[in-house]
Amino acid sequence: MTRPRAARRAALAELWRLLKVAPLPRWATPTLIVLGLASSLAETVGITLVLLFFYLAMGQVELATSTSGVLGDALRHATGWFHSSTETALVVLLLIVIRGALAFANTLISAHVGEQINEVARNRVHLQYLSTSYSFFQRHDEAYLMEVLGTETWLISGAYSNLTRIIVSSCSIFLFVSFLFALSVKITVMAIAASMVVSAGLRLLSRPMQELGGGVKVVHQRLGEHMLMTLQGMRTIRAYGQERVHQQRFEGASAEARRVALGLARLSALVSPLTEVGYLVVLCLVIASADLWGIGFATSLTAVALLYRLQPHMRELETSLLYMAQIEPQLRSIRLMLEKDGKDYPKPGHIAINRLSGNVSFRNVTFRYNAESERALHDVSFDIPAGKITALVGASGAGKTTIVNLLLGLYSATEGSIRVDGCPIEDLRRTDWLGLLAIAGQDVDLVEGTVIDNVRMSKNDASEEEILHALRVAGISEVVEALPDRYNTWIGQHGMRFSGGQRQRIGLARAIVRNPDFLILDEAMSALDRSLEESIKRAIQLQLKGRTLLLITHRLESVLDADHVVCLEAGRVCAEGSPAMLQADSSSLFARSLRVGALRAGH
């Protein structure tokens, strides 16, 4: 199998797999084929009658009846049905109208089915993003994920339209060839042989088209990366005066996109003139051969007319095949994204839970982010008592955030077990367990929208009264109310219109509005001064009295009123107990860190 042919077959195979994703109506493809065949039949009959019309108009009926073969017999019968050129013209006009109506219906149905496929593919890809494990996203660039969802899923309808055009064009070619065989076997065999040579030459374009199609995908992804870097890092770029550097990088990627696009345009532009020239040579060969073989004028003229009208169908077939080879990399990318093989999915669980009444227990938990990485946690065992305040302390990189990610189900323990009220966490209904949780962290994931939109992300049905109350508890309501649009203020990209402390408090409000049974504060007030932190912490404790609170902070003095403290060092638990007990042990990490903090404060 030649590589160009392999490329086309690969593209058609990818599309066929993708079509299994969409619940297509069973009648769609057969209907499109029937409409295409009917349109082609109307065209071939119309061409034959156009020739009859000219013979009748010139008073040369004997030329029509001199046509050889089965088609000649049909024309001789037709002369008995049509007694004037006017009658013939009216029938030809009717056939043109019928062909136009059939083509219109074919286009509408193809567009309807194609857009349905696009919609289903977009929805499935988006659902895949929401359903796969969190680690899946860490293995892919954001620009790649955006390219697949925002651009490539739109190609499926075009691919489906091309598939139907390939089928219809092939059927149309079959009809035309059948008419040609009915006219003259010699002319048809010669025309087929010459056409195959032309087609083989055109298909040599498949390989560079596929390579350029893959290049388009890579270039678009690179361009998307630069776009995201510019939009997401605008503040940093301007703060360091790096506008020129980033503009030069973007212009380089943009120039590469232009080069690849022009390469594709040049190859695509070659298809039409090469096809026309190639089939013009075929027509010349037919005329010369007809004269050499002593075939009559009427037969030669009919054959030339049929071959001339066959040319657009051949050109459309070649163009569609080349386009399929071009988009094969994108179709493969969508198919791989939709496949479930090689992807991990969070377990839905089966045990219901409506409140946390006992402990959350880590027992001999070891975790690696991947098989090659070092252990982020090593044989960790500790408890988070229900209804109490537990502080998780340790230096940066000690494993605190990893523990939070395990609690949220973003990852699963490599070894050991995490139990909630005695049940393995993976056996709990995922929606029930996450329904009890809320988290606020130092890195607040604010999105484009208003203040209310961002707070409501944790509880979609939260009332405005609940949102305003949560903002007051988080100590941000006065700041928001002083803004021109108050709670409907657009926060800007990643909330950059607000300071770091204000963004953290919006994140706190988002967690508070959920009214959680288990609240995780992961350095959630690191950007606040000590007095404001204590004020907000008291408000939260009052609001969530009797609930479970996991407090992660680098300010050890702020955890002295916690009920339980877990100290981490290099992925291991080095101490656990009440603050008083850990302070009493002068050799513990907690006591040593407190002394260092006191010395720094005194200095």
ZAMARGU-4260 file (C-alpha; in steps of 0.2 Angstrom, whole numbers, plus 5000, padded with zeros to 4 digits):
<rodrens>
0) 5000/5000/5000 | 5007/5017/4995 | 5009/5030/5009 | 4996/5042/5001 | 4983/5029/5000
5) 4987/5024/5017 | 4985/5042/5023 | 4967/5043/5015 | 4962/5026/5022 | 4969/5031/5039
10) 4958/5047/5039 | 4943/5038/5033 | 4945/5025/5047 | 4947/5039/5060 | 4931/5047/5054
15) 4922/5030/5054 | 4927/5028/5073 | 4922/5045/5077 | 4905/5043/5069 | 4902/5029/5081
20) 4902/5042/5095 | 4887/5052/5088 | 4869/5044/5088 | 4867/5047/5069 | 4850/5044/5062
25) 4851/5028/5052 | 4842/5035/5037 | 4855/5050/5035 | 4869/5042/5025 | 4858/5030/5014
30) 4847/5045/5011 | 4862/5056/5006 | 4868/5043/4994 | 4851/5040/4986 | 4849/5059/4984
35) 4866/5060/4976 | 4863/5046/4964 | 4846/5053/4959 | 4855/5070/4956 | 4868/5062/4945
40) 4855/5052/4936 | 4846/5068/4932 | 4862/5076/4926 | 4867/5062/4915 | 4850/5060/4907
45) 4849/5079/4905 | 4866/5079/4896 | 4859/5066/4884 | 4843/5076/4881 | 4853/5092/4878
50) 4862/5083/4864 | 4845/5078/4857 | 4839/5096/4859 | 4853/5102/4848 | 4850/5089/4835
55) 4831/5093/4835 | 4834/5111/4834 | 4846/5109/4819 | 4834/5097/4811 | 4848/5084/4811
60) 4838/5070/4820 | 4847/5057/4810 | 4863/5062/4819 | 4855/5057/4836 | 4849/5041/4829
65) 4866/5037/4822 | 4873/5036/4840 | 4879/5018/4843 | 4877/5006/4858 | 4863/5005/4870
70) 4863/5024/4872 | 4860/5026/4854 | 4845/5014/4855 | 4838/5025/4870 | 4840/5041/4859
75) 4831/5033/4845 | 4817/5029/4856 | 4817/5046/4863 | 4815/5054/4846 | 4798/5045/4846
80) 4793/5054/4863 | 4800/5071/4859 | 4793/5079/4843 | 4801/5096/4845 | 4815/5105/4852
85) 4803/5114/4864 | 4797/5098/4872 | 4815/5093/4874 | 4820/5109/4882 | 4806/5109/4894
90) 4811/5091/4900 | 4829/5097/4901 | 4824/5112/4911 | 4813/5101/4923 | 4828/5089/4925
95) 4839/5104/4930 | 4827/5110/4943 | 4825/5092/4950 | 4844/5091/4951 | 4845/5107/4960
100) 4832/5103/4972 | 4840/5086/4976 | 4857/5095/4978 | 4849/5107/4990 | 4841/5093/5000
105) 4858/5084/5000 | 4867/5099/5007 | 4854/5103/5020 | 4854/5085/5027 | 4873/5084/5026
110) 4874/5100/5036 | 4861/5095/5049 | 4870/5078/5052 | 4887/5086/5052 | 4883/5099/5065
115) 4874/5086/5075 | 4891/5076/5075 | 4900/5092/5079 | 4889/5095/5094 | 4890/5077/5101
120) 4909/5077/5099 | 4911/5094/5108 | 4900/5088/5122 | 4909/5072/5123 | 4926/5080/5123
125) 4921/5092/5137 | 4913/5078/5147 | 4930/5069/5145 | 4939/5084/5152 | 4927/5084/5167
130) 4927/5065/5170 | 4945/5060/5168 | 4957/5060/5183 | 4966/5076/5187 | 4983/5069/5183
135) 4977/5068/5165 | 4977/5087/5163 | 4995/5088/5171 | 5001/5077/5156 | 4994/5089/5143
140) 4997/5107/5138 | 4982/5119/5141 | 4984/5125/5123 | 4983/5107/5116 | 4967/5104/5126
145) 4960/5121/5120 | 4964/5116/5102 | 4955/5099/5103 | 4940/5106/5111 | 4939/5123/5103
150) 4945/5120/5085 | 4947/5102/5080 | 4930/5096/5085 | 4923/5108/5072 | 4932/5098/5058
155) 4921/5082/5060 | 4906/5090/5051 | 4917/5094/5037 | 4925/5077/5037 | 4908/5069/5037
160) 4902/5080/5022 | 4918/5075/5013 | 4914/5057/5016 | 4897/5059/5009 | 4904/5068/4994
165) 4916/5054/4991 | 4902/5041/4991 | 4891/5052/4980 | 4905/5056/4968 | 4910/5038/4967
170) 4892/5033/4963 | 4890/5048/4951 | 4906/5042/4942 | 4899/5024/4941 | 4883/5031/4933
175) 4893/5041/4920 | 4904/5027/4916 | 4889/5015/4914 | 4882/5028/4902 | 4899/5028/4893
180) 4899/5009/4892 | 4882/5010/4885 | 4889/5022/4872 | 4905/5014/4867 | 4916/5001/4876
185) 4932/5006/4867 | 4930/5024/4872 | 4926/5020/4890 | 4941/5008/4892 | 4953/5021/4885
190) 4945/5035/4895 | 4946/5025/4911 | 4964/5020/4908 | 4969/5038/4905 | 4959/5044/4920
195) 4968/5032/4931 | 4985/5039/4926 | 4978/5057/4930 | 4971/5052/4946 | 4987/5043/4951
200) 4997/5059/4948 | 4985/5069/4958 | 4986/5057/4973 | 5004/5060/4975 | 4999/5076/4983
205) 4991/5066/4998 | 5008/5064/5007 | 5013/5082/5007 | 4995/5087/5012 | 4995/5075/5026
210) 5012/5081/5032 | 5006/5099/5031 | 4990/5095/5040 | 5001/5088/5054 | 5011/5104/5053
215) 4995/5115/5055 | 4990/5106/5071 | 5008/5108/5079 | 5009/5127/5073 | 4991/5130/5080
220) 4995/5123/5096 | 5011/5133/5097 | 5002/5149/5093 | 4989/5144/5106 | 5003/5142/5119
225) 5009/5160/5115 | 4991/5167/5116 | 4988/5159/5133 | 5005/5165/5139 | 5001/5183/5134
230) 4984/5183/5141 | 4988/5174/5157 | 5004/5182/5160 | 5000/5200/5155 | 5004/5207/5172
235) 5021/5199/5173 | 5025/5203/5155 | 5022/5221/5158 | 5030/5222/5175 | 5046/5215/5168
240) 5045/5225/5152 | 5045/5209/5141 | 5033/5215/5128 | 5045/5215/5114 | 5052/5198/5118
245) 5034/5191/5118 | 5029/5200/5103 | 5044/5193/5093 | 5040/5175/5099 | 5022/5177/5094
250) 5027/5184/5077 | 5038/5170/5074 | 5024/5157/5078 | 5012/5168/5067 | 5024/5168/5053
255) 5026/5149/5054 | 5007/5147/5054 | 5006/5158/5038 | 5020/5147/5030 | 5011/5131/5033
260) 4994/5138/5028 | 5001/5145/5012 | 5009/5128/5008 | 4992/5120/5010 | 4984/5133/5000
265) 4997/5130/4986 | 4994/5111/4986 | 4975/5114/4986 | 4976/5126/4972 | 4985/5114/4961
270) 4971/5101/4962 | 4959/5111/4951 | 4970/5116/4937 | 4979/5099/4936 | 4963/5090/4936
275) 4956/5101/4922 | 4972/5099/4911 | 4973/5081/4915 | 4955/5078/4909 | 4957/5089/4894
280) 4971/5078/4889 | 4959/5063/4891 | 4946/5072/4880 | 4958/5075/4867 | 4963/5057/4867
285) 4945/5052/4866 | 4942/5063/4851 | 4958/5056/4842 | 4954/5038/4846 | 4936/5040/4840
290) 4943/5047/4823 | 4956/5033/4823 | 4943/5019/4826 | 4930/5026/4814 | 4917/5030/4828
295) 4903/5042/4822 | 4902/5060/4825 | 4886/5059/4836 | 4894/5045/4847 | 4910/5055/4849
300) 4901/5071/4853 | 4890/5062/4866 | 4905/5054/4874 | 4914/5071/4875 | 4899/5079/4883
305) 4898/5065/4896 | 4916/5065/4900 | 4916/5084/4901 | 4902/5083/4914 | 4911/5069/4923
310) 4926/5080/4926 | 4918/5090/4941 | 4914/5074/4950 | 4932/5067/4947 | 4939/5084/4954
315) 4927/5084/4969 | 4932/5066/4973 | 4951/5070/4972 | 4949/5086/4982 | 4939/5077/4996
320) 4952/5063/4997 | 4966/5075/4998 | 4956/5085/5012 | 4954/5069/5022 | 4972/5066/5021
325) 4975/5083/5027 | 4964/5082/5042 | 4969/5065/5047 | 4980/5071/5062 | 4966/5081/5069
330) 4954/5067/5067 | 4966/5055/5076 | 4968/5068/5090 | 4950/5069/5093 | 4948/5050/5093
335) 4962/5048/5105 | 4954/5061/5117 | 4937/5052/5116 | 4944/5035/5119 | 4944/5029/5137
340) 4959/5017/5135 | 4974/5024/5144 | 4964/5036/5155 | 4960/5035/5173 | 4943/5040/5180
345) 4938/5043/5198 | 4928/5029/5206 | 4910/5034/5209 | 4909/5024/5225 | 4894/5016/5232
350) 4893/5020/5250 | 4882/5035/5255 | 4888/5048/5267 | 4878/5063/5273 | 4890/5070/5287
355) 4907/5067/5295 | 4904/5059/5312 | 4921/5050/5315 | 4939/5053/5310 | 4947/5054/5293
360) 4962/5042/5295 | 4977/5041/5284 | 4986/5024/5287 | 5003/5020/5279 | 4999/5031/5264
365) 5013/5032/5251 | 5010/5043/5236 | 5020/5046/5220 | 5014/5058/5206 | 5021/5045/5193
370) 5032/5029/5193 | 5048/5039/5190 | 5045/5053/5203 | 5051/5053/5221 | 5038/5049/5234
375) 5029/5065/5239 | 5022/5055/5254 | 5030/5041/5263 | 5021/5029/5275 | 5010/5043/5282
380) 4998/5039/5296 | 4988/5052/5306 | 4970/5057/5310 | 4959/5072/5307 | 4946/5071/5321
385) 4928/5076/5316 | 4921/5092/5323 | 4938/5098/5328 | 4952/5110/5321 | 4967/5100/5314
390) 4982/5110/5309 | 4994/5103/5296 | 5011/5111/5297 | 5027/5109/5288 | 5040/5117/5277
395) 5036/5120/5258 | 5037/5103/5249 | 5033/5093/5265 | 5018/5085/5257 | 5004/5096/5264
400) 4996/5100/5247 | 4997/5082/5242 | 4987/5077/5257 | 4974/5090/5252 | 4973/5083/5234
405) 4971/5065/5241 | 4956/5071/5251 | 4948/5080/5236 | 4950/5064/5226 | 4961/5072/5213
410) 4974/5058/5216 | 4973/5041/5224 | 4986/5034/5236 | 4999/5023/5228 | 5000/5013/5244
415) 4990/5012/5261 | 4973/5018/5264 | 4962/5033/5268 | 4947/5030/5278 | 4932/5041/5282
420) 4922/5035/5297 | 4930/5018/5294 | 4926/5017/5276 | 4939/5018/5262 | 4937/5035/5254
425) 4936/5027/5236 | 4921/5017/5242 | 4911/5033/5247 | 4900/5040/5234 | 4911/5053/5226
430) 4897/5066/5225 | 4892/5063/5243 | 4909/5065/5250 | 4914/5081/5239 | 4897/5088/5244
435) 4903/5088/5262 | 4919/5097/5258 | 4925/5115/5254 | 4942/5122/5251 | 4950/5139/5250
440) 4968/5140/5246 | 4982/5153/5243 | 4981/5150/5224 | 4963/5155/5221 | 4956/5149/5205
445) 4945/5164/5200 | 4937/5164/5183 | 4931/5178/5171 | 4915/5184/5178 | 4907/5194/5192
450) 4911/5193/5210 | 4894/5184/5212 | 4898/5172/5198 | 4915/5167/5207 | 4907/5164/5224
455) 4893/5154/5216 | 4905/5142/5208 | 4905/5131/5224 | 4886/5131/5225 | 4876/5134/5209
460) 4859/5137/5217 | 4866/5149/5231 | 4854/5164/5234 | 4861/5181/5233 | 4857/5183/5252
465) 4869/5168/5255 | 4882/5175/5244 | 4882/5192/5253 | 4883/5183/5270 | 4898/5173/5264
470) 4907/5188/5258 | 4904/5197/5275 | 4911/5182/5285 | 4926/5182/5273 | 4929/5201/5277
475) 4927/5206/5259 | 4910/5214/5258 | 4915/5232/5262 | 4928/5231/5248 | 4916/5225/5235
480) 4902/5237/5240 | 4913/5251/5237 | 4916/5246/5219 | 4905/5255/5206 | 4896/5239/5201
485) 4897/5231/5218 | 4894/5213/5218 | 4892/5213/5199 | 4909/5219/5197 | 4919/5210/5183
490) 4934/5203/5192 | 4945/5203/5176 | 4957/5189/5171 | 4961/5178/5186 | 4954/5192/5197
495) 4969/5203/5194 | 4958/5218/5197 | 4959/5213/5216 | 4974/5212/5227 | 4981/5195/5233
500) 4972/5196/5250 | 4956/5202/5242 | 4956/5187/5230 | 4960/5175/5244 | 4945/5182/5253
505) 4933/5180/5238 | 4940/5162/5238 | 4935/5160/5256 | 4918/5167/5253 | 4916/5153/5239
510) 4920/5140/5252 | 4909/5147/5266 | 4894/5149/5255 | 4894/5130/5253 | 4891/5128/5272
515) 4903/5113/5272 | 4904/5099/5285 | 4923/5099/5282 | 4932/5115/5277 | 4950/5114/5271
520) 4960/5131/5272 | 4976/5128/5263 | 4986/5144/5266 | 4970/5152/5263 | 4975/5168/5272
525) 4993/5169/5269 | 4991/5186/5260 | 4982/5194/5275 | 4990/5203/5290 | 4989/5194/5306
530) 4975/5204/5314 | 4964/5202/5299 | 4968/5183/5298 | 4963/5181/5316 | 4947/5191/5314
535) 4941/5181/5298 | 4946/5165/5307 | 4935/5169/5322 | 4921/5173/5310 | 4923/5156/5301
540) 4924/5146/5317 | 4908/5155/5323 | 4899/5151/5307 | 4905/5133/5306 | 4905/5129/5324
545) 4906/5110/5327 | 4912/5107/5309 | 4928/5099/5304 | 4942/5111/5300 | 4959/5107/5292
550) 4970/5122/5293 | 4986/5122/5283 | 4997/5137/5287 | 5015/5143/5288 | 5011/5154/5303
555) 5013/5142/5317 | 5008/5154/5330 | 4991/5154/5322 | 4988/5136/5325 | 4990/5137/5344
560) 4971/5136/5347 | 4969/5121/5336 | 4963/5105/5344 | 4975/5094/5334 | 4992/5097/5325
565) 5000/5085/5312 | 5019/5090/5308 | 5026/5085/5291 | 5044/5084/5286 | 5050/5078/5269
570) 5034/5068/5266 | 5034/5060/5283 | 5024/5063/5299 | 5037/5068/5312 | 5025/5073/5326
575) 5006/5073/5330 | 4996/5078/5345 | 4989/5094/5353 | 4998/5110/5352 | 5002/5110/5371
580) 5009/5092/5370 | 5020/5097/5355 | 5026/5113/5363 | 5031/5103/5378 | 5043/5092/5368
585) 5057/5104/5365 | 5065/5093/5352 | 5050/5092/5341 | 5049/5101/5324 | 5034/5111/5330
590) 5043/5118/5346 | 5059/5122/5336 | 5049/5131/5323 | 5040/5141/5336 | 5056/5146/5344
595) 5063/5151/5327 | 5048/5161/5323 | 5048/5170/5340 | 5066/5174/5338 | 5063/5182/5321
600) 5048/5192/5328 | 5059/5198/5342 | 5073/5203/5330
</rodrens>
